[in-house]
Amino acid sequence: MALRPGTPRLLRQLNDRAALELLLSKGPLTRAELGELTGLSKVTSGQLLSRLETRGLVTAAGERPGGRGPNAALYGVNPASAYVAGLEVLPDSVTAGVADITGTIVAEITVDPTDAGDPVKMVHGAVLRACETAGVELSQLRCLVIGTRGVVDPSTGDVRYSFDLPAWHVGILGGLWALLGKPVIIENDVNLAALAEQAYGAAEDVDDFAILWAGVGQGLGVMLGGRLHRGITGGAGEIGWLPVPGEPLPTDVTAPQSGSFQRLIGGEALAGLAAAHGVSRDDGVAALVRTALATGNWAFIDELAGRLAVGVAAVSVVLDPTLVVLSGDVGRAGGHELAARVEECVARLCPSRPAVACTQVEGNPVLRGAVVAALEWAREEVFSDTV
C-alpha cells in the first residue's frame, strides 16, 4: 500500500476526524476542551470547528457556564448531517428504524410483510414509511443495513440457508442497491445482535466474546479482537448444527430443524422439556422460562442451563473467549439467574471458564446492531472528506 504524504490537507482531515469522534463520544465540547483533548492549540481548534460548522457537520449546542467572563460556546455533531436505516426482517414482521449520525433512533416502525414474496418491494416500502415517520427524505440516508436469518455469503452479500425466508436468496442485494440507489448491506441477525451487545450491552469494551442466541432458532455471534468473525463462507456461528452426544447428526443441511444442537434447545425441545417438568404455557419459549422462574421450577431451569452449557462449552474450548452472552428469547427471559447457572455448568464441562452474562441491550438488539453497522459505514463516508 502506498503511503500518503503528511500534507497539510491530510493533517486537517485527520484532525477533523479525531474531533468529530470526540464530539460523538464525549458529547458537546467547548473550543478549549476540544483543543485539550486533541492536543491542538485554541487557534487551530477554532479553525477546525469553523470548518466543520461550514460543512454542516458541527453545530452550536448551548453554552458552558464559567466563572468570570462570558460563557463558553458548546459545539456538537450536527444530528441532521446524515441519517441511516436499520431493519430486522422476520417471516411475520419487518421492523425498520431511522437514526441520525449520532446514533439516536428518531423513528421505528413495524409492518406486516404482505409483500414477502417480493423482498425488494417490501424493504423499500418499510424504509419509505420509516423515513416518513422520521420526517427524513430517502435521499438523506447514507446506508441501509438489514438483519435477517441465514448465512450471508461474504463474496456476494446474498443470503443462503434462510429457511423461513426462501424468497431472500440470490439477487435481492443487487435489486435493493438498484432501487434505493445507496449502499445496502445484508447481515446475519445474530452478528448484528453481537454488535449491539458490544456497543450498548454486556460486552461493552470486551474485545473477545461470543453471543449465544437461543429461542425459535439458534445462532452464535463471535467477536475476536473487537471485530466480527464471519468465517470464509459466512457460516461462522451456525451453532444449531453443532454435533451433540445423544442427538442424531443431520443428514441434509438444507432441511430445517435438523441440526443436533437445534434438537437439544430448539422450540420443540424446550416445549418437551417444559412438559416433562410440569411447566405449561402456550405463548412461546420465553414464557416457559419466565413461568419456571416465577414458580421456582429449578429442575427445569437447571436442565435448560445444562443444555445451553453444552453449546457454551464447545465454543469456549475452541475460542476461549472472555465472555459469553446469552441472548434471544431464552437468554432475555432467563436473565441473570439462568446465566449464573450456565456459567456453573460450563466450569464443570471444560477447562475454559468464561464469564456468562445475560444480554443487557434494551429494545430490539438486531435493529440496534443494524444501526451500529450502518453508522460505521456512514461516518466513514461523511467524516473522511471534511476538507
N, C-alpha and C positions, 0 to 999 in steps of 0.2 A: 504494500500500500504506500503510495506516495505521501510524504509528509507535507502538510500545509505550512507555509512560512508564517511566522508570527507577525503578520501585518497589522497595522492599526485597526483595520476593518474587522479582522478576525478577533482581535483582542476585545473590541467593543461588543461583538456578538457573544463572546464567552462571558463577559461581564454582565451583559443584558440577561443572558440565560440564567446565570447564577442569581441575579437579583430577582427575577421572576419566580424562581424556585423558592427563594427565601420568603417572598411575599405570600406564596401559597402555603408554605409550611408554618411560618411564624405569625401570619396574619398581617393586618395593616402596620406599616412601619413609618417612622419619620425619616427624613433625609439623613439625619445624623446617625440614627440607628442602623439604617441600611449601609451607610459608609463604614460603621464599626464592624458589622457582621461580614462585609465583603473585603474589608481592608482598603477600600477606596477612599480618596480624600473627599471632603464635603463638596468641593467644586466638581469633581468627576462624578460623584453620585448624583449631584443635582443635574448635571448634563444628561446622565443616564435616565433619570426619571422624566426629564423633559422630553427626551427622545421617545421613550416608551409611551408617554402620555399622548404625544403627537400621533403615534401609530395606533392609538386606541386600545393599547394593551394594559395600561395602568390608568387609574382614575383616583381623584381625591376621595378620601374615606373618613373625613372628620378631622378632629384636632386632638393633640395630646396636651392636656393641661400641664403647665410647668410652674416654675417659681416666678422669678422676675421676668419681665418682658412678655411679648405676645406668645400665645400657644403655638406649638409646632404643628404644621400640617401633616396629616397621615395620608399614606398612599397604599393602595391595594390593587391587586389584579382586577381588571375590569371583567366582571362575570359575563357580560354580553359580548366579549370579544370573539367567542366561538362557542358552539354547542356540539354535543354528541348524543347518540341514541344507543340504548341497550335493549335487547329483547330476550325473553325466555319463551321458547316455543315448546308447548306440550300438546299431546293429542287432543285435549279438551279445552285448552285456553292458550291465548297468546298475551303476554304482558309486555308492554313497551314503556320505556321511560326516557325522558329527555333531561339531560344535565348540562349545566353551564360549565365553563372551562375550569371553575374552582372545584367541581365535583358535586355541587349541590343539585339534587334531583328536583327539577321545577315542575315536572308533570309525570304522572304514572297512570296508565290505563290498562284495563284487561278486556279483551274482546273474545267472543266466541269465534273459533276458526271455521266459519261457514264455508270459506273458500279453500279448505285444507287441501283440496285436490290441485290447487294452483298456488304453491308456496310463495312465488314471486308476487302475485297479486295480493295475497294475504298479508305479507310483510309490508308491502307498500301501503296498503290501507291502514294498517296498525300504526305505522310511523307517521303517516299524514294526520291521523286522529290525535296522536300524542303531541305532535307539533302544534296542532290547532289548539289543544288544551293548554299548552305552554305559552301560546302567543308567539311562536317562533316559526319563521319561514323555513321550508325544507332546504333552501339554498344555504342557510346558516349552519347546517350540520356539517361537521368535518369528517365524521367517521361513524359507522354503524357496526356494532358487534352483536351477533346472535348466538345465544346459548341453546344447545339442543342435545338430545341424547344421541349416542352413537359414536363411532370413531371418525375423526376428521383427518382425511388424507393430507399430510403436510405438503405434498408435491402439487396438489391441485386445489386444496381448500374445500373439496366436496366431502359429503358425509357418506359413510359406509356403516353397515350393520345397525341402522336405526329401525328396529323392528316396529316400533309404534308409529313411525312417520315414514312409511315407504316412499312417499312422493318426494322426499327430500334428498334422494340420491342423484348424483351426477347432473351437472348443468345448472343447478339452482344458483350457485355463486355468480356465475357469469351473467345470468339473467338479472340478478339483483344489481350488479355493477352497471349493466347497460341501462336499466330503468331508473335507478337512483342517481347515477352519474357521480358517484363518490365512493371512497373506499368502504367496502363491506367485508367483514370477517366472520366466518362461522367457527365457533369453538365448542368443544365438549363442555357440557354444563357443569360437571364436577371440577374441571380445570378452572372454570370461572369462579366457582364457589371457593376454590383454594386462593385465588387472587383476592377475593373479598375477605377471606379469613386473615390473609397477610396484611391487608390494608386497614381493616377495621375490627378484627376479631381476636381470637385466642392466640393466633400465630403472629401477631404484630411484632416486628423486629426479630422474628425467627427465620433464619436462612434455610434450614433443612427440616422439613416437616412433611407429613402426609395427612390428607383429609380422607377419612373413610365415610362414604355416603351410603346410608342404609335406609331403605324404605320400600317403595314399589319396585325400584331397581337398585342395583348395587354399582358403586363406582369408587374410584380412588384417584385423587389428585396428588401429584408428587412435586414438591418444590425442593430443588437442590441448588445450593449456592445462591439462593434468592431468585431463581428462575424456574419456570415450569419445565418439567421433563416430560416430553410428549412421546419419545421413542421414535425410531426410524420410520415406522409406518403410522404413527399417531396412536398406536394401541397401548401405550403405557397406561396402567391404571385400570384395565378391564378386569377387575378383580372377581367379577362374577364367574369367570372361567377358571379361577384358582382350583386346582385339584385338592379335594378334601378327603381324608380317610373315611371310609364307610359310605361315601356318596358315589354314585355311578359317574364315570367320566363321560363327557359329551361325545357323541358320535357324529354330530353335524353342527358345525359352528354357526350355520345360518338358521338354526332352529332356536326360537326364543325360549327363555326359561330353562335351558338345558345345561347351564354351567354348574359345576359341583358346588361352589360357594353360594351361588344363587339358590340352589336347592336347600342349603342349610339356613340361610337367613332371609330368603325372599318372602313375599307376602303370604303365599300359601303355606310356607314352612312355619312362619310365625303364627298364623291362624291356627295351625295344628298344634303348635306348642302351647298356645293360649288355651285351647280347648282341653288339652291334657292337664292343665293346671287350674281349670275352672275359671278362667278369665273370659268373660263374654261381652263383646262389643261388635257392632256390625258396621261401624263407620271408619274402618281403616286401621293400619298397623300402629299409627301414632296413638290412637285412642286406646288400643290394647295396652300399650306401655304405660300411658298415663293412668289407666284404671288399675293396673297392677301396682303401681307406686302408691296410688291413693288408698288402696285397700291393704297395703302391706304384704302383697303376694311375692315374697322374696324368693321363693323357689323358682317362679317364672323369671324374675329379673336375673337371678344368678345363672340360670341356664342360658338366657339370652346373652348375658355378659360372656359366658364361656364360648358361645358360638362366635360372637364378634371377635373374641380374643384370638381365635384361630386365624382370622384374616390379619389382625394387627401383628401377631407374632410372625407370620410369614413375611410380611412387609419389613418388620424390624430386623430379622436375621439377615436380610439381603441389603437393606439400605441403612440400617442403624440410625434412624432419624432422632432428632432431639425431642420431637413431639408428634403425637398422632391425635388429630381432632375428629371426634365423632359428629357427623352432620347428617343431613337428610331428615326425614320424618322421625325415624327411630332415635337418632342421636339427639335431635332437639327435644323430643318428648322425654327421653331418659335423663337428660340433664347431668348434673354433677354426680348424682348417685350412681347412675349407670356407668359413667366414665371412670369413677373410682374403682368399681368392681371389675371393669375390663382391665384396668391397669394392674390390679392384683393378680388376675388370671394370667396376663401376659408375663408377669415376673416369674410365674411358675413354669411357663412353657418354653422360654428361651433366655439365653444369657443377656441379650439386649433388654434394657429396661427403660423404654421411652416413657415420658410423661404422657398421659392420656387425658384429654380435656374435651368437654362438650363445646359445640360451636357458640360463639359469642356475637355473631353477626346479626344485627337487627334487620328486620324486614326480609325481603327476598334475596337470598345470597347469590343466586345465579344472575339476577338482574343487576345487583350491585357489582358483581365481578365483571359483567359485560361493560358496565360504565367505566370501571377501572381500566380495562383493556382499551376501550375506545379513547379515554383521556390520554393514555400513554401515546397513542398514535397522534392524536390531535395536538397535544402540547409539543411534540417533536416537530410537527409541521409549522405550528403557529409561532413557537418561541425560537426556532432556529434561524429565522430570517427577519431580524428586527432592525437591521441597518440598511 
